[in-house]
Amino acid sequence: MRIIGGKYGRRLIKTPKNLTVRPTTDLAKEGLFNILNNKVDFNQKVVLDLFSGTGAISYEFLSRGCQEVTSVEMNPACFKFIKETSNKFEMDNHRIVRSDVFKFLKNHKKKYDIIFADPPYAMPNYLELVELIFDNMLLRENGILIIEHPIEVEFDIINYFTERRKYSKVNFSLFVYSADN
């Protein structure tokens, strides 16, 4: 696995074999960040990465100059790996939180410019995740929510849904928050 672009671009990230994760493929990351590059100026953006796993998406946002990235991961081994990698790359504006994502969201009030979530594909409550984010108003005006999900999950009837992109077996659904909706 590698960081694709920005300040830390081309750096390799060697994940331990004991991490039970499904990292976003380099192809899918590249596609996602090509979309975001056309929509977002990363400077001064505040990002929340949910179900962080290896932290790969967080590193991509940090590498592109985001002001602050918060990674939320419940698995102790993943949490430790993210912390160690962030320290190794001296990512001072990276906040790592060990928590269940749903508990974190229920008690959290900070607003973000971008929220990325890559829950386990077998998770049954994708819609609850999206509702929690919008009900708690965690996105700033014109903030973007990106959910990585399997092909079977559909979001096109949910408020703020704007588009779905597919990269091999990886699907991203994007939502843009507007107070007018």
Secondary structure, 3 states (H helix, E strand, C coil): CECCCCCCCCCECCCCCCCCCCCCCHHHHHHHHHHHHCCCCCCCCEEEEECCCCCHHHHHHHHCCCCEEEEEECCHHHHHHHHHHHHHCCCCCEEEEECCHHHHHHCCCCCEEEEEECCCCCCCCHHHHHHHHHHCCCEEEEEEEEEEECCCCCCCCCCCEEEEEEECCEEEEEEECCCCC
